[in-house]
Amino acid sequence: MLAVMLLISIVLGLIPLAGIAWVVVSGTMTTVDGLFEILIMLSLSAVFFLNAFWELRGKNKPAGPSKPGSPSDEG
């Protein structure tokens, strides 16, 4: 399930980057509309790539309490 979520996040992060490339290629980058489109698409990409980063980072962490000697360890 985590691998599917990671793949979806990466794909949805790449789609806005393709949109940015289209704005640059079509020549509307220098207009106000083009600049705001690029900002919005960069924000969307950042959100999805951050989610993918957290998925990868969380997969490598061991499960359980992180601090030794916590009250849940004793007993």
Contact map, one row per residue, 1 for C-alpha under 8 A:
111110000000000000000000000000000000000000000000000000000000000000000000000
111111000000000000000000000000000000000000000000000000100000000000000000000
111111100000000000000000000000000000000000000000000000000000000000000000000
111111110000000000000000000000000000000000000000000000000000000000000000000
111111111000000000000000000000000000000000000000000100000000000000000000000
011111111100000000000000000000000000000000000000001100110000000000000000000
001111111110000000000000000000000000000000000000000000000000000000000000000
000111111111000000000000000000000000000000000000000000000000000000000000000
000011111111100000000000000000000000000000000001101100000000000000000000000
000001111111110000000000000000000000000000000001100100000000000000000000000
000000111111111000000000000000000000000000000000000000000000000000000000000
000000011111111100000000000000000000000000001001000000000000000000000000000
000000001111111110000000000000000000000000011111100000000000000000000000000
000000000111111111000000000000000000000000001000000000000000000000000000000
000000000011111111100000000000000000000000001000000000000000000000000000000
000000000001111111110000000000000000000011011000000000000000000000000000000
000000000000111111111000000000000000000011001000000000000000000000000000000
000000000000011111111100000000000000000000000000000000000000000000000000000
000000000000001111111110000000000000000010000000000000000000000000000000000
000000000000000111111111000000000000110011000000000000000000000000000000000
000000000000000011111111100000000000000000000000000000000000000000000000000
000000000000000001111111110000000000000000000000000000000000000000000000000
000000000000000000111111111110000100010000000000000000000000000000000000000
000000000000000000011111111110000000000000000000000000000000000000000000000
000000000000000000001111111100000000000000000000000000000000000000000000000
000000000000000000000111111110000000000000000000000000000000000000000000000
000000000000000000000011111111000000000000000000000000000000000000000000000
000000000000000000000011111111101100000000000000000000000000000000000000000
000000000000000000000011011111111110010000000000000000000000000000000000000
000000000000000000000000001111110110000000000000000000000000000000000000000
000000000000000000000000000111111110000000000000000000000000000000000000000
000000000000000000000000000011111111000000000000000000000000000000000000000
000000000000000000000000000110111111100000000000000000000000000000000000000
000000000000000000000010000111111111110000000000000000000000000000000000000
000000000000000000000000000011111111111000000000000000000000000000000000000
000000000000000000000000000000011111111100000000000000000000000000000000000
000000000000000000010000000000001111111110000000000000000000000000000000000
000000000000000000010010000010000111111111000000000000000000000000000000000
000000000000000000000000000000000011111111100000000000000000000000000000000
000000000000000000000000000000000001111111110000000000000000000000000000000
000000000000000110110000000000000000111111111000000000000000000000000000000
000000000000000110010000000000000000011111111100000000000000000000000000000
000000000000000000000000000000000000001111111110000000000000000000000000000
000000000000100100000000000000000000000111111111000000000000000000000000000
000000000001111110000000000000000000000011111111100000000000000000000000000
000000000000100000000000000000000000000001111111110000000000000000000000000
000000000000100000000000000000000000000000111111111000000000000000000000000
000000001101100000000000000000000000000000011111111100000000000000000000000
000000001100100000000000000000000000000000001111111110000000000000000000000
000000000000000000000000000000000000000000000111111111000000000000000000000
000001001000000000000000000000000000000000000011111111100000000000000000000
000011001100000000000000000000000000000000000001111111110000000000000000000
000000000000000000000000000000000000000000000000111111111000000000000000000
000000000000000000000000000000000000000000000000011111111100000000000000000
010001000000000000000000000000000000000000000000001111111110000000000000000
000001000000000000000000000000000000000000000000000111111111000000000000000
000000000000000000000000000000000000000000000000000011111111100000000000000
000000000000000000000000000000000000000000000000000001111111100000000000000
000000000000000000000000000000000000000000000000000000111111100000000000000
000000000000000000000000000000000000000000000000000000011111110000000000000
000000000000000000000000000000000000000000000000000000001111111000000000000
000000000000000000000000000000000000000000000000000000000001111100000000000
000000000000000000000000000000000000000000000000000000000000111110000000000
000000000000000000000000000000000000000000000000000000000000011111000000000
000000000000000000000000000000000000000000000000000000000000001111110101100
000000000000000000000000000000000000000000000000000000000000000111110000000
000000000000000000000000000000000000000000000000000000000000000011111100000
000000000000000000000000000000000000000000000000000000000000000011111100100
000000000000000000000000000000000000000000000000000000000000000000111110110
000000000000000000000000000000000000000000000000000000000000000010111111110
000000000000000000000000000000000000000000000000000000000000000000001111110
000000000000000000000000000000000000000000000000000000000000000010000111111
000000000000000000000000000000000000000000000000000000000000000010011111111
000000000000000000000000000000000000000000000000000000000000000000001111111
000000000000000000000000000000000000000000000000000000000000000000000001111
